[in-house]
């Protein structure tokens, strides 16, 4: 097994690990339907598909397979 030739300091190791963290997903409330949804994603309200506050597909749940 290959091993490092020199020990990495804890500060150098931790600098590399600073970017390994989870961020909260930004949730937005639609102004037309008043429902929370993820940004830049389509969302279903009462069986209709909305995106950016506009109705895209009416009767979407009949078309899509809901698991």
Biopython code that builds the backbone (N, CA, C, O; Angstrom):
import numpy as np
from Bio.PDB.StructureBuilder import StructureBuilder

atoms = [
    (1, "UNK", "N", (0.835, -1.182, 0.000)),
    (1, "UNK", "CA", (0.000, 0.000, 0.000)),
    (1, "UNK", "C", (0.882, 1.250, 0.000)),
    (1, "UNK", "O", (1.815, 1.352, 0.797)),
    (2, "UNK", "N", (0.593, 2.184, -0.878)),
    (2, "UNK", "CA", (1.377, 3.429, -0.868)),
    (2, "UNK", "C", (0.987, 4.294, 0.322)),
    (2, "UNK", "O", (-0.187, 4.424, 0.671)),
    (3, "UNK", "N", (1.987, 4.867, 0.918)),
    (3, "UNK", "CA", (1.775, 5.750, 2.055)),
    (3, "UNK", "C", (2.422, 7.096, 1.761)),
    (3, "UNK", "O", (3.378, 7.165, 0.988)),
    (4, "UNK", "N", (1.919, 8.161, 2.361)),
    (4, "UNK", "CA", (2.549, 9.456, 2.135)),
    (4, "UNK", "C", (3.957, 9.491, 2.714)),
    (4, "UNK", "O", (4.242, 8.897, 3.754)),
    (5, "UNK", "N", (4.826, 10.207, 2.006)),
    (5, "UNK", "CA", (6.210, 10.283, 2.444)),
    (5, "UNK", "C", (6.360, 11.223, 3.648)),
    (5, "UNK", "O", (7.199, 11.004, 4.522)),
    (6, "UNK", "N", (5.530, 12.273, 3.672)),
    (6, "UNK", "CA", (5.581, 13.234, 4.775)),
    (6, "UNK", "C", (4.179, 13.420, 5.342)),
    (6, "UNK", "O", (3.177, 13.261, 4.645)),
    (7, "UNK", "N", (4.140, 13.760, 6.625)),
    (7, "UNK", "CA", (2.854, 13.977, 7.275)),
    (7, "UNK", "C", (2.286, 15.329, 6.856)),
    (7, "UNK", "O", (2.986, 16.341, 6.879)),
    (8, "UNK", "N", (1.007, 15.334, 6.473)),
    (8, "UNK", "CA", (0.319, 16.599, 6.197)),
    (8, "UNK", "C", (-0.126, 17.195, 7.515)),
    (8, "UNK", "O", (-0.637, 16.490, 8.385)),
    (9, "UNK", "N", (0.068, 18.482, 7.660)),
    (9, "UNK", "CA", (-0.335, 19.132, 8.902)),
    (9, "UNK", "C", (-1.866, 19.165, 8.986)),
    (9, "UNK", "O", (-2.566, 19.075, 7.978)),
    (10, "UNK", "N", (-2.353, 19.296, 10.206)),
    (10, "UNK", "CA", (-3.801, 19.318, 10.392)),
    (10, "UNK", "C", (-4.419, 20.546, 9.751)),
    (10, "UNK", "O", (-5.543, 20.480, 9.252)),
    (11, "UNK", "N", (-3.707, 21.668, 9.755)),
    (11, "UNK", "CA", (-4.265, 22.871, 9.134)),
    (11, "UNK", "C", (-4.368, 22.702, 7.623)),
    (11, "UNK", "O", (-5.340, 23.157, 7.020)),
    (12, "UNK", "N", (-3.398, 22.066, 7.011)),
    (12, "UNK", "CA", (-3.461, 21.835, 5.564)),
    (12, "UNK", "C", (-4.586, 20.857, 5.228)),
    (12, "UNK", "O", (-5.310, 21.041, 4.250)),
    (13, "UNK", "N", (-4.721, 19.821, 6.046)),
    (13, "UNK", "CA", (-5.795, 18.851, 5.844)),
    (13, "UNK", "C", (-7.162, 19.519, 5.992)),
    (13, "UNK", "O", (-8.063, 19.292, 5.184)),
    (14, "UNK", "N", (-7.307, 20.337, 7.020)),
    (14, "UNK", "CA", (-8.583, 20.987, 7.278)),
    (14, "UNK", "C", (-8.908, 22.053, 6.247)),
    (14, "UNK", "O", (-10.085, 22.293, 5.975)),
    (15, "UNK", "N", (-7.907, 22.700, 5.664)),
    (15, "UNK", "CA", (-8.159, 23.660, 4.584)),
    (15, "UNK", "C", (-8.799, 22.968, 3.386)),
    (15, "UNK", "O", (-9.690, 23.512, 2.733)),
    (16, "UNK", "N", (-8.327, 21.768, 3.116)),
    (16, "UNK", "CA", (-8.876, 21.015, 1.996)),
    (16, "UNK", "C", (-10.320, 20.591, 2.294)),
    (16, "UNK", "O", (-11.149, 20.525, 1.386)),
    (17, "UNK", "N", (-10.609, 20.314, 3.529)),
    (17, "UNK", "CA", (-11.931, 19.811, 3.899)),
    (17, "UNK", "C", (-12.970, 20.912, 4.134)),
    (17, "UNK", "O", (-14.127, 20.599, 4.415)),
    (18, "UNK", "N", (-12.602, 22.163, 4.031)),
    (18, "UNK", "CA", (-13.553, 23.232, 4.315)),
    (18, "UNK", "C", (-14.703, 23.265, 3.320)),
    (18, "UNK", "O", (-15.788, 23.745, 3.647)),
    (19, "UNK", "N", (-14.483, 22.766, 2.122)),
    (19, "UNK", "CA", (-15.520, 22.821, 1.098)),
    (19, "UNK", "C", (-16.436, 21.608, 1.128)),
    (19, "UNK", "O", (-17.415, 21.558, 0.384)),
    (20, "UNK", "N", (-16.142, 20.645, 1.961)),
    (20, "UNK", "CA", (-16.953, 19.434, 2.037)),
    (20, "UNK", "C", (-18.060, 19.614, 3.065)),
    (20, "UNK", "O", (-17.987, 19.064, 4.164)),
    (21, "UNK", "N", (-19.062, 20.367, 2.718)),
    (21, "UNK", "CA", (-20.170, 20.569, 3.638)),
    (21, "UNK", "C", (-21.464, 20.676, 2.841)),
    (21, "UNK", "O", (-21.452, 21.005, 1.655)),
    (22, "UNK", "N", (-22.552, 20.401, 3.492)),
    (22, "UNK", "CA", (-23.855, 20.494, 2.863)),
    (22, "UNK", "C", (-24.392, 21.909, 2.994)),
    (22, "UNK", "O", (-24.140, 22.596, 3.984)),
    (23, "UNK", "N", (-25.131, 22.329, 1.988)),
    (23, "UNK", "CA", (-25.777, 23.631, 2.045)),
    (23, "UNK", "C", (-27.285, 23.431, 2.012)),
    (23, "UNK", "O", (-27.778, 22.446, 1.462)),
    (24, "UNK", "N", (-27.999, 24.354, 2.595)),
    (24, "UNK", "CA", (-29.451, 24.269, 2.581)),
    (24, "UNK", "C", (-29.968, 24.571, 1.186)),
    (24, "UNK", "O", (-29.433, 25.427, 0.482)),
    (25, "UNK", "N", (-31.013, 23.857, 0.797)),
    (25, "UNK", "CA", (-31.621, 24.123, -0.495)),
    (25, "UNK", "C", (-32.524, 25.340, -0.356)),
    (25, "UNK", "O", (-33.251, 25.484, 0.626)),
    (26, "UNK", "N", (-32.464, 26.209, -1.351)),
    (26, "UNK", "CA", (-33.263, 27.426, -1.278)),
    (26, "UNK", "C", (-34.689, 27.121, -1.716)),
    (26, "UNK", "O", (-34.929, 26.616, -2.813)),
    (27, "UNK", "N", (-35.613, 27.436, -0.843)),
    (27, "UNK", "CA", (-37.032, 27.203, -1.101)),
    (27, "UNK", "C", (-37.692, 28.547, -1.340)),
    (27, "UNK", "O", (-37.472, 29.510, -0.605)),
    (28, "UNK", "N", (-38.505, 28.591, -2.382)),
    (28, "UNK", "CA", (-39.180, 29.823, -2.751)),
    (28, "UNK", "C", (-40.685, 29.590, -2.723)),
    (28, "UNK", "O", (-41.144, 28.473, -2.964)),
    (29, "UNK", "N", (-41.450, 30.628, -2.432)),
    (29, "UNK", "CA", (-42.901, 30.526, -2.426)),
    (29, "UNK", "C", (-43.428, 31.174, -3.691)),
    (29, "UNK", "O", (-43.109, 32.324, -3.994)),
    (30, "UNK", "N", (-44.239, 30.426, -4.428)),
    (30, "UNK", "CA", (-44.793, 30.917, -5.687)),
    (30, "UNK", "C", (-45.813, 32.014, -5.399)),
    (30, "UNK", "O", (-46.624, 31.897, -4.480)),
    (31, "UNK", "N", (-45.762, 33.072, -6.189)),
    (31, "UNK", "CA", (-46.689, 34.183, -5.972)),
    (31, "UNK", "C", (-48.084, 33.880, -6.511)),
    (31, "UNK", "O", (-49.068, 34.428, -6.013)),
    (32, "UNK", "N", (-48.184, 33.018, -7.520)),
    (32, "UNK", "CA", (-49.501, 32.729, -8.084)),
    (32, "UNK", "C", (-50.228, 31.629, -7.319)),
    (32, "UNK", "O", (-51.446, 31.699, -7.149)),
    (33, "UNK", "N", (-49.488, 30.599, -6.847)),
    (33, "UNK", "CA", (-50.147, 29.483, -6.168)),
    (33, "UNK", "C", (-49.910, 29.458, -4.667)),
    (33, "UNK", "O", (-50.557, 28.676, -3.970)),
    (34, "UNK", "N", (-49.010, 30.280, -4.143)),
    (34, "UNK", "CA", (-48.669, 30.342, -2.715)),
    (34, "UNK", "C", (-48.221, 28.996, -2.160)),
    (34, "UNK", "O", (-48.557, 28.649, -1.028)),
    (35, "UNK", "N", (-47.459, 28.232, -2.954)),
    (35, "UNK", "CA", (-46.921, 26.968, -2.482)),
    (35, "UNK", "C", (-45.405, 27.023, -2.484)),
    (35, "UNK", "O", (-44.810, 27.614, -3.386)),
    (36, "UNK", "N", (-44.762, 26.414, -1.480)),
    (36, "UNK", "CA", (-43.299, 26.382, -1.476)),
    (36, "UNK", "C", (-42.784, 25.356, -2.482)),
    (36, "UNK", "O", (-43.382, 24.296, -2.664)),
    (37, "UNK", "N", (-41.673, 25.683, -3.127)),
    (37, "UNK", "CA", (-41.067, 24.772, -4.100)),
    (37, "UNK", "C", (-39.581, 25.085, -4.210)),
    (37, "UNK", "O", (-39.127, 26.147, -3.784)),
    (38, "UNK", "N", (-38.826, 24.150, -4.788)),
    (38, "UNK", "CA", (-37.409, 24.372, -5.036)),
    (38, "UNK", "C", (-37.247, 25.293, -6.232)),
    (38, "UNK", "O", (-38.029, 25.238, -7.181)),
    (39, "UNK", "N", (-36.227, 26.138, -6.181)),
    (39, "UNK", "CA", (-35.986, 27.070, -7.275)),
    (39, "UNK", "C", (-35.514, 26.313, -8.514)),
    (39, "UNK", "O", (-34.834, 25.293, -8.402)),
    (40, "UNK", "N", (-35.871, 26.806, -9.673)),
    (40, "UNK", "CA", (-35.476, 26.250, -10.971)),
    (40, "UNK", "C", (-35.968, 24.827, -11.168)),
    (40, "UNK", "O", (-35.324, 24.041, -11.863)),
    (41, "UNK", "N", (-37.089, 24.487, -10.573)),
    (41, "UNK", "CA", (-37.700, 23.176, -10.740)),
    (41, "UNK", "C", (-39.189, 23.362, -10.983)),
    (41, "UNK", "O", (-39.800, 24.288, -10.449)),
    (42, "UNK", "N", (-39.762, 22.495, -11.777)),
    (42, "UNK", "CA", (-41.205, 22.488, -11.948)),
    (42, "UNK", "C", (-41.853, 21.882, -10.719)),
    (42, "UNK", "O", (-41.237, 21.063, -10.037)),
    (43, "UNK", "N", (-43.093, 22.272, -10.423)),
    (43, "UNK", "CA", (-43.763, 21.765, -9.233)),
    (43, "UNK", "C", (-45.239, 21.556, -9.551)),
    (43, "UNK", "O", (-45.824, 22.258, -10.376)),
    (44, "UNK", "N", (-45.826, 20.566, -8.870)),
    (44, "UNK", "CA", (-47.205, 20.167, -9.125)),
    (44, "UNK", "C", (-48.106, 20.743, -8.037)),
    (44, "UNK", "O", (-47.835, 20.593, -6.846)),
    (45, "UNK", "N", (-49.174, 21.400, -8.462)),
    (45, "UNK", "CA", (-50.182, 21.934, -7.549)),
    (45, "UNK", "C", (-51.545, 21.533, -8.099)),
    (45, "UNK", "O", (-51.901, 21.891, -9.222)),
    (46, "UNK", "N", (-52.307, 20.785, -7.297)),
    (46, "UNK", "CA", (-53.649, 20.322, -7.672)),
    (46, "UNK", "C", (-53.653, 19.602, -9.016)),
    (46, "UNK", "O", (-54.582, 19.762, -9.807)),
    (47, "UNK", "N", (-52.619, 18.813, -9.272)),
    (47, "UNK", "CA", (-52.568, 18.023, -10.493)),
    (47, "UNK", "C", (-52.055, 18.761, -11.710)),
    (47, "UNK", "O", (-51.973, 18.175, -12.789)),
    (48, "UNK", "N", (-51.706, 20.032, -11.570)),
    (48, "UNK", "CA", (-51.186, 20.820, -12.691)),
    (48, "UNK", "C", (-49.711, 21.110, -12.466)),
    (48, "UNK", "O", (-49.273, 21.303, -11.332)),
    (49, "UNK", "N", (-48.944, 21.141, -13.554)),
    (49, "UNK", "CA", (-47.514, 21.399, -13.477)),
    (49, "UNK", "C", (-47.251, 22.876, -13.714)),
    (49, "UNK", "O", (-47.680, 23.445, -14.717)),
    (50, "UNK", "N", (-46.529, 23.498, -12.761)),
    (50, "UNK", "CA", (-46.177, 24.914, -12.852)),
    (50, "UNK", "C", (-44.669, 25.053, -12.928)),
    (50, "UNK", "O", (-43.929, 24.230, -12.389)),
    (51, "UNK", "N", (-44.219, 26.102, -13.603)),
    (51, "UNK", "CA", (-42.804, 26.464, -13.644)),
    (51, "UNK", "C", (-42.717, 27.969, -13.775)),
    (51, "UNK", "O", (-43.302, 28.559, -14.683)),
    (52, "UNK", "N", (-41.984, 28.590, -12.859)),
    (52, "UNK", "CA", (-41.844, 30.048, -12.798)),
    (52, "UNK", "C", (-43.204, 30.745, -12.712)),
    (52, "UNK", "O", (-43.398, 31.811, -13.297)),
    (53, "UNK", "N", (-44.135, 30.143, -11.985)),
    (53, "UNK", "CA", (-45.441, 30.758, -11.773)),
    (53, "UNK", "C", (-46.401, 30.624, -12.927)),
    (53, "UNK", "O", (-47.506, 31.160, -12.861)),
    (54, "UNK", "N", (-46.025, 29.930, -13.980)),
    (54, "UNK", "CA", (-46.902, 29.769, -15.138)),
    (54, "UNK", "C", (-47.341, 28.320, -15.258)),
    (54, "UNK", "O", (-46.569, 27.401, -14.985)),
    (55, "UNK", "N", (-48.582, 28.128, -15.666)),
    (55, "UNK", "CA", (-49.122, 26.797, -15.873)),
    (55, "UNK", "C", (-48.504, 26.210, -17.136)),
    (55, "UNK", "O", (-48.630, 26.780, -18.220)),
    (56, "UNK", "N", (-47.839, 25.074, -16.992)),
    (56, "UNK", "CA", (-47.177, 24.432, -18.125)),
    (56, "UNK", "C", (-48.032, 23.307, -18.682)),
    (56, "UNK", "O", (-48.336, 23.286, -19.875)),
    (57, "UNK", "N", (-48.428, 22.359, -17.813)),
    (57, "UNK", "CA", (-49.224, 21.212, -18.249)),
    (57, "UNK", "C", (-50.425, 21.092, -17.327)),
    (57, "UNK", "O", (-50.274, 21.010, -16.108)),
    (58, "UNK", "N", (-51.602, 21.082, -17.902)),
    (58, "UNK", "CA", (-52.820, 20.904, -17.122)),
    (58, "UNK", "C", (-53.125, 19.414, -17.049)),
    (58, "UNK", "O", (-53.047, 18.720, -18.063)),
    (59, "UNK", "N", (-53.466, 18.920, -15.883)),
    (59, "UNK", "CA", (-53.720, 17.490, -15.692)),
    (59, "UNK", "C", (-52.437, 16.672, -15.737)),
    (59, "UNK", "O", (-52.402, 15.603, -16.346)),
    (60, "UNK", "N", (-51.394, 17.165, -15.103)),
    (60, "UNK", "CA", (-50.082, 16.540, -15.179)),
    (60, "UNK", "C", (-50.031, 15.187, -14.474)),
    (60, "UNK", "O", (-49.331, 14.287, -14.939)),
    (61, "UNK", "N", (-50.753, 15.017, -13.367)),
    (61, "UNK", "CA", (-50.687, 13.767, -12.616)),
    (61, "UNK", "C", (-51.271, 12.607, -13.402)),
    (61, "UNK", "O", (-50.906, 11.455, -13.166)),
    (62, "UNK", "N", (-52.157, 12.889, -14.317)),
    (62, "UNK", "CA", (-52.703, 11.808, -15.148)),
    (62, "UNK", "C", (-51.656, 11.319, -16.125)),
    (62, "UNK", "O", (-51.654, 10.142, -16.485)),
    (63, "UNK", "N", (-50.760, 12.197, -16.564)),
    (63, "UNK", "CA", (-49.725, 11.833, -17.528)),
    (63, "UNK", "C", (-48.545, 11.173, -16.833)),
    (63, "UNK", "O", (-48.063, 10.131, -17.279)),
    (64, "UNK", "N", (-48.075, 11.774, -15.739)),
    (64, "UNK", "CA", (-46.877, 11.286, -15.046)),
    (64, "UNK", "C", (-47.222, 10.145, -14.122)),
    (64, "UNK", "O", (-48.331, 10.060, -13.594)),
    (65, "UNK", "N", (-46.256, 9.272, -13.936)),
    (65, "UNK", "CA", (-46.424, 8.174, -12.976)),
    (65, "UNK", "C", (-46.011, 8.670, -11.610)),
    (65, "UNK", "O", (-44.857, 9.050, -11.411)),
    (66, "UNK", "N", (-46.925, 8.673, -10.675)),
    (66, "UNK", "CA", (-46.644, 9.129, -9.318)),
    (66, "UNK", "C", (-46.290, 7.902, -8.492)),
    (66, "UNK", "O", (-47.052, 6.936, -8.440)),
    (67, "UNK", "N", (-45.113, 7.948, -7.838)),
    (67, "UNK", "CA", (-44.650, 6.800, -7.038)),
    (67, "UNK", "C", (-45.065, 6.947, -5.616)),
    (67, "UNK", "O", (-44.767, 6.082, -4.793)),
]
sb = StructureBuilder()
sb.init_structure("model")
sb.init_model(0)
sb.init_chain("A")
sb.init_seg("    ")
for serial, (resi, resn, name, xyz) in enumerate(atoms, 1):
    if name == "N":
        sb.init_residue(resn, " ", resi, " ")
    sb.init_atom(name, np.array(xyz, "f"), 0.0, 1.0, " ", f" {name:<3s}", serial, name[0])
structure = sb.get_structure()
